[in-house]
């Protein structure tokens, strides 16, 4: 069985699900991967606001089913129109972790549609490893789609796991 680690860009996946109108059942996601691969770890990256108890509750549920959660505080910035924007990008952390673990796995499973990962894909391929990207039809960057060894739309993934309804963990 091929060895994988599943890397999840929590914010990216949240907005992909929100735009698609579907919500992944992470227990079913685990089952889906564990039938096909030797999964070494599930890593979920997300920014936290101190007052957001809902995300903390969600992360505790992920931990209970075996996910490692990687968090950092959300930063509040002001854009050119003087609007407040909350950000907690994890592209660097996800990239660094993938490169750290790359020699231990055969395939990188990346839940993100972000084109910022295209350069990382080139590095993964130079090591003769594969990368599969999971995102939604509305948020999957064409560059990521073109460079990944395989890409999966979460809409299709939901059909494969026979989960077509709004499901909370």
C-alpha positions in Angstrom: 0.0 0.0 0.0 1.3 3.4 -0.9 2.1 5.8 2.0 0.4 9.2 2.1 0.0 12.2 4.4 -3.2 14.3 4.0 -2.5 18.1 4.2 -5.6 20.2 4.6 -5.7 24.0 4.1 -8.6 24.5 6.5 -9.6 28.0 5.3 -9.3 27.1 1.6 -11.4 24.0 2.1 -14.0 25.8 4.2 -14.6 28.3 1.4 -14.6 25.6 -1.2 -17.3 23.7 0.7 -19.2 26.9 1.4 -19.2 27.9 -2.3 -20.2 24.4 -3.4 -23.0 24.0 -0.8 -21.5 20.7 0.4 -19.7 19.9 3.7 -17.3 17.0 4.0 -17.8 14.4 6.7 -14.2 14.0 7.8 -14.9 10.5 9.2 -15.9 9.4 5.7 -12.9 11.2 4.3 -10.6 9.1 6.6 -12.4 5.9 5.6 -12.1 6.7 1.9 -8.3 7.2 2.1 -7.6 4.3 4.6 -9.2 1.8 2.2 -6.7 2.7 -0.5 -3.5 4.0 1.3 -1.4 3.7 4.4 -2.2 7.1 5.8 0.6 8.2 8.1 -1.1 11.4 9.2 -3.9 13.9 8.7 -2.8 17.5 9.1 -5.4 20.3 9.3 -4.1 23.9 9.2 -6.4 26.8 10.3 -6.2 30.3 11.8 -7.9 30.9 15.1 -9.6 33.9 16.6 -9.7 33.8 20.4 -13.5 34.3 20.5 -14.4 31.7 17.9 -15.6 28.8 20.0 -17.2 27.1 17.0 -13.9 26.4 15.2 -12.3 25.2 18.5 -15.2 22.7 18.9 -14.7 21.6 15.3 -10.9 21.2 15.9 -11.5 19.1 19.0 -13.7 16.8 17.0 -11.0 16.5 14.4 -8.4 15.6 17.1 -10.7 12.9 18.5 -10.8 11.2 15.1 -7.0 11.3 14.8 -6.2 14.6 13.0 -3.3 16.7 13.9 -4.4 20.4 14.0 -1.9 23.2 13.3 -3.1 26.6 14.3 -2.0 30.2 14.6 -3.8 33.4 15.5 -5.8 35.2 12.8 -4.4 38.6 11.9 -6.6 41.6 11.2 -5.4 43.8 8.4 -6.8 46.9 6.7 -7.1 46.8 2.9 -6.9 49.8 0.4 -10.6 50.6 1.0 -10.1 50.8 4.7 -11.9 47.5 5.3 -10.9 45.0 7.9 -9.7 41.7 6.6 -8.9 38.6 8.7 -6.0 36.4 7.4 -4.1 33.4 8.6 -2.3 32.0 5.5 -0.6 28.6 5.9 1.0 28.2 2.5 4.5 28.4 4.0 3.7 26.0 6.8 2.0 23.5 4.5 4.9 23.7 2.0 7.6 23.3 4.7 5.8 20.3 6.3 5.3 18.6 2.9 9.0 19.0 2.2 9.9 17.7 5.7 7.7 14.6 5.3 8.3 14.0 1.6 10.9 11.2 1.9 8.5 9.2 4.2 5.6 9.1 1.7 4.8 8.1 -1.9 1.9 10.5 -2.4 1.0 14.0 -1.1 -2.8 14.5 -0.7 -3.5 18.2 -0.6 -6.9 19.7 0.2 -6.5 23.1 -1.4 -7.3 24.8 -4.7 -4.6 27.5 -4.2 -2.3 28.2 -7.2 0.5 29.2 -4.7 1.3 25.5 -4.4 2.3 25.1 -8.1 6.1 25.6 -7.4 5.8 23.1 -4.6 4.3 20.6 -7.0 7.4 21.0 -9.2 9.6 20.2 -6.2 7.5 17.1 -5.3 7.8 15.8 -8.9 11.6 16.3 -8.8 11.6 13.8 -5.9 9.6 11.4 -8.1 6.6 11.7 -5.8 3.0 12.3 -6.7 0.5 14.9 -5.5 -3.3 14.7 -5.6 -5.3 17.9 -5.1 -8.8 18.1 -3.7 -10.9 21.2 -4.1 -14.2 22.4 -5.5 -15.1 23.2 -9.0 -15.4 26.9 -8.1 -12.1 27.2 -6.2 -9.6 24.8 -7.9 -7.0 27.0 -9.7 -6.4 25.8 -13.3 -2.6 25.8 -12.6 -3.0 23.4 -9.7 -5.3 21.2 -11.8 -2.8 21.1 -14.6 0.2 20.3 -12.5 -1.2 17.8 -10.0 -0.9 14.1 -10.8 -4.6 13.8 -10.1 -7.2 16.3 -9.0 -10.6 15.6 -7.4 -13.5 17.8 -7.0 -15.1 17.7 -3.6 -18.5 17.6 -5.3 -17.4 14.3 -6.9 -15.7 13.1 -3.7 -19.0 13.5 -1.9 -20.7 11.3 -4.5 -18.0 8.7 -4.1 -18.5 8.5 -0.4 -22.3 8.5 -0.9 -22.6 11.7 1.1 -24.7 14.1 -0.9 -26.2 16.1 2.0 -25.0 18.7 4.4 -23.1 16.8 7.0 -21.4 18.1 10.2 -18.7 16.1 11.9 
